[in-house]
Amino acid sequence: MRVGISGWTYPPWRGVFYPKDLPHRKELQYAASRMNSVEINGSFYSLQRPSSYRSWFAETPHDFVFAVKGGRFITHMKKLAGVETPLANFFGSGVLALEHKLGPLLWQLPPMLHYDADRLAGFLRQLPRSTGEAAKLAERHDARLRYGAVTTTEDDRPLRHAVEVRHRSYETPEFVQLLRQHDIALVVADSAGRWPFLEDVTSDFTYVRLHGAQELYVSGYDDESLDWWAARVCAWTAGMSPADSHLAGPPAPHARAGRDVYVYFDNDVKVRAPFDAMALTRRVAAP
């Protein structure tokens, strides 16, 4: 069970969540002392440097986990098509330098991209399912990696992927079945009604993004809301689905061994994300 924040470098957080005198370079270390995971979202906007990934690895505890957001060049500009080289560049940019701290990869689809089974399936088939496969893919990077590349991995570990959708056409059983066929998690996205809210379990883990209870990226989660989410997280962790789940497809069977759950708060505008993450952590960690 991992609960954290989406990104950690936000000027309004300084002096509110981060102490006033805390050097900016120590913000990740500070956040990692209060939660067990963060979602790297800078990788969505541009290819990061290998040195950045190595620094993030060094600045966090041994048992810390990073989720990494896939590049918008792949999802928003190329719209999942013709992305062989962009995928190689993404995985070669330093992602593998996170070593055992590398958690799930998040692929956020743009709001205008409607459901196209062939396009999506073609993309999912290209995703590496282990760090070994990712290293082989990374070897095919091009000259866009100006600051070097990481194309090796010490251990061949499984890789997990999650997809967040933002178009209503994905609210179909066929989409759910496609994700299950490819063992890809469907992101449970709370967006104050802006985008689809689906709780179908489609893999052996659940990935949750909380963008704001009433206002996107702004509003926090009150005690009642956090209790509600804590109950859902505990159900997913136990391998079940909440009885009132909002589903597009048939329910997933009970996983007796349980499921891993990753939750990231993305309501950063008014500095709610870190405090909500810590509050949810207290609830799900209670005996």
ZAMARGU-4260 file (C-alpha; in steps of 0.2 Angstrom, whole numbers, plus 5000, padded with zeros to 4 digits):
<rodrens>
0) 5000/5000/5000 | 5008/5016/4994 | 5001/5034/4997 | 5009/5049/4991 | 5009/5065/4980
5) 5010/5069/4962 | 5026/5079/4961 | 5034/5088/4975 | 5042/5104/4968 | 5028/5118/4970
10) 5033/5135/4976 | 5017/5138/4986 | 5021/5123/4997 | 5037/5132/5004 | 5033/5138/5021
15) 5017/5128/5022 | 5022/5110/5020 | 5040/5113/5018 | 5049/5123/5032 | 5053/5140/5027
20) 5072/5137/5029 | 5072/5121/5020 | 5084/5121/5004 | 5074/5117/4988 | 5086/5103/4984
25) 5080/5094/5000 | 5062/5095/4997 | 5061/5077/4990 | 5070/5071/5005 | 5058/5080/5017
30) 5043/5073/5007 | 5050/5055/5007 | 5052/5056/5026 | 5033/5058/5028 | 5026/5047/5014
35) 5032/5031/5006 | 5030/5035/4987 | 5028/5050/4975 | 5023/5051/4957 | 5036/5059/4946
40) 5027/5070/4934 | 5041/5081/4927 | 5044/5066/4915 | 5027/5070/4907 | 5032/5087/4901
45) 5050/5083/4895 | 5063/5069/4895 | 5072/5070/4912 | 5091/5068/4914 | 5099/5052/4920
50) 5108/5062/4933 | 5090/5068/4940 | 5084/5050/4942 | 5100/5045/4951 | 5099/5060/4963
55) 5080/5055/4966 | 5086/5037/4970 | 5100/5043/4982 | 5089/5055/4991 | 5075/5043/4996
60) 5074/5028/5008 | 5079/5011/5003 | 5060/5005/5003 | 5053/5020/4994 | 5044/5019/4978
65) 5042/5030/4963 | 5028/5030/4950 | 5034/5038/4934 | 5022/5047/4922 | 5025/5043/4904
70) 5029/5058/4892 | 5015/5068/4884 | 5024/5067/4868 | 5019/5049/4867 | 5001/5051/4874
75) 4996/5068/4868 | 5006/5073/4853 | 5009/5056/4845 | 4992/5050/4852 | 5000/5032/4855
80) 5004/5030/4836 | 5021/5028/4829 | 5029/5029/4846 | 5043/5016/4844 | 5057/5028/4846
85) 5049/5040/4858 | 5046/5025/4870 | 5064/5020/4868 | 5069/5038/4872 | 5058/5038/4887
90) 5065/5022/4895 | 5082/5027/4890 | 5081/5044/4898 | 5086/5037/4916 | 5070/5028/4922
95) 5080/5012/4925 | 5092/5022/4936 | 5078/5021/4949 | 5082/5002/4951 | 5072/4993/4964
100) 5063/5010/4968 | 5054/5010/4951 | 5036/5007/4953 | 5021/5008/4941 | 5022/5018/4925
105) 5007/5030/4922 | 5001/5034/4905 | 4988/5048/4905 | 4978/5049/4889 | 4972/5066/4883
110) 4954/5072/4885 | 4951/5073/4866 | 4957/5055/4863 | 4942/5044/4861 | 4943/5025/4863
115) 4950/5016/4848 | 4953/4998/4852 | 4966/4994/4839 | 4976/5010/4842 | 4977/5007/4861
120) 4980/4988/4859 | 4995/4992/4847 | 5002/5004/4860 | 5000/4992/4875 | 5009/4978/4865
125) 5024/4989/4864 | 5026/4992/4883 | 5040/4983/4891 | 5035/4971/4905 | 5051/4970/4914
130) 5066/4981/4917 | 5076/4969/4905 | 5064/4972/4891 | 5065/4991/4895 | 5084/4991/4894
135) 5083/4983/4877 | 5070/4995/4871 | 5081/5010/4878 | 5095/5004/4867 | 5086/5010/4852
140) 5085/5028/4858 | 5090/5042/4846 | 5100/5059/4848 | 5086/5067/4858 | 5095/5060/4874
145) 5108/5074/4874 | 5113/5071/4892 | 5116/5053/4891 | 5106/5037/4892 | 5103/5022/4904
150) 5101/5006/4894 | 5106/4993/4907 | 5098/4986/4923 | 5106/4976/4937 | 5091/4965/4940
155) 5077/4960/4928 | 5061/4965/4938 | 5043/4965/4932 | 5036/4982/4926 | 5018/4988/4929
160) 5008/5000/4919 | 4992/5010/4922 | 4981/5020/4910 | 4971/5035/4915 | 4957/5040/4903
165) 4949/5057/4901 | 4936/5053/4887 | 4918/5046/4890 | 4920/5034/4876 | 4931/5023/4887
170) 4916/5019/4898 | 4913/5002/4890 | 4915/4984/4895 | 4926/4981/4879 | 4939/4993/4886
175) 4940/4985/4903 | 4942/4968/4894 | 4956/4975/4884 | 4965/4981/4899 | 4963/4964/4907
180) 4970/4955/4892 | 4985/4965/4893 | 4987/4966/4912 | 4986/4985/4913 | 4978/4994/4928
185) 4964/5006/4925 | 4967/5022/4935 | 4954/5027/4947 | 4953/5046/4944 | 4943/5057/4956
190) 4941/5073/4946 | 4926/5082/4953 | 4916/5074/4939 | 4927/5081/4925 | 4933/5065/4918
195) 4927/5047/4919 | 4926/5039/4936 | 4929/5020/4934 | 4934/5008/4948 | 4936/4992/4937
200) 4951/4982/4943 | 4960/4976/4928 | 4977/4970/4935 | 4985/4964/4951 | 4986/4982/4957
205) 4975/4997/4959 | 4981/5015/4954 | 4972/5030/4961 | 4974/5048/4957 | 4964/5061/4968
210) 4963/5077/4959 | 4951/5086/4971 | 4935/5082/4979 | 4925/5097/4973 | 4936/5108/4963
215) 4950/5101/4951 | 4967/5102/4958 | 4961/5114/4972 | 4950/5107/4985 | 4955/5095/4998
220) 4947/5080/5006 | 4938/5082/5022 | 4937/5068/5036 | 4922/5060/5029 | 4930/5059/5011
225) 4946/5052/5018 | 4937/5039/5028 | 4927/5034/5012 | 4943/5033/5002 | 4952/5023/5016
230) 4938/5010/5016 | 4941/5008/4997 | 4960/5007/4998 | 4958/4993/5012 | 4945/4983/5001
235) 4957/4984/4986 | 4972/4979/4996 | 4962/4964/5003 | 4959/4958/4985 | 4941/4964/4984
240) 4931/4978/4976 | 4920/4990/4986 | 4902/4984/4985 | 4896/5001/4977 | 4910/5001/4964
245) 4907/5011/4949 | 4911/4999/4935 | 4911/4999/4916 | 4913/4980/4914 | 4910/4964/4924
250) 4917/4964/4942 | 4935/4957/4945 | 4936/4941/4955 | 4942/4941/4973 | 4961/4940/4973
255) 4964/4930/4989 | 4982/4935/4989 | 4977/4954/4989 | 4982/4968/4978 | 4995/4982/4979
260) 4987/4999/4979 | 4995/5016/4974 | 4987/5032/4979 | 4993/5049/4973 | 4985/5066/4978
265) 4986/5079/4964 | 4976/5093/4972 | 4992/5104/4974 | 4986/5122/4971 | 4981/5126/4989
270) 4994/5114/4997 | 4981/5101/5001 | 4990/5086/4993 | 5004/5082/5006 | 4992/5084/5021
275) 4978/5074/5013 | 4991/5060/5009 | 4997/5060/5027 | 4980/5059/5033 | 4975/5045/5022
280) 4991/5036/5027 | 4986/5037/5045 | 4969/5029/5041 | 4975/5015/5031 | 4989/5011/5042
285) 4978/5010/5058 | 4977/4993/5066
</rodrens>
